[in-house]
């Protein structure tokens, strides 16, 4: 299997080309750009692009779909049915239990809501999973923005689905660097708390302008932080670390 990545300098979002063999079949996963290096790769390697597969609808993951279609007109563009109406270029849907075949590639969609309602992770040939904005190297997706489905969903998506894959499974996130299931189980600070390996914090803070308890201020993919906070009613949230002021 061949995996090539292009990362957007502004958003740090990843676009991937995954191919079965030189001169064979390929899919593009997300299209937040820059897609031109990947389009040149497809041409140079004489790959047949069979699908564009979108993990979710956010701009930093779909902004250059039209550019792909200009070069590869008629290529199916698939996304979860809950998000199809939010991407005008989408031509169809994909869902768990419906394997997508591209040459020797077999792609299994996994519904991993939390960051968005229709977020999909894509497991390719059982060895490599593309996690969109659900799970990053050392961090997790935020669930406070409009359209997210909350803390319980993203925790379940990560702990009950993605990290139940074999430890050697390669993780290719929607932003920045790759990792593995084993590495995230051991080193991701959010995951360690969920596993009961570390203790929750109890520091008073202000999060997005509201009083809260800071359970964890963890690293994020962009060099900043993500914060797990608990509201006075006992509910939990994952918010940008930049929106948290420490102290009561």
PyMOL commands that set and color helices and strands:
alter all, ss='L'
color gray80, all
select helices_A, chain A and resi 36-44+59-62+65-71+84-86+151-164+181-187+189-194+241-243
alter helices_A, ss='H'
color red, helices_A
select strands_A, chain A and resi 2-7+14-19+25-29+48-53+76-79+92-93+100-102+105-111+120-124+128-132+135-136+139-140+170-173+179-180+203-207+210-219+225-231+236-240+244-246
alter strands_A, ss='S'
color yellow, strands_A
deselect
rebuild
show_as cartoon
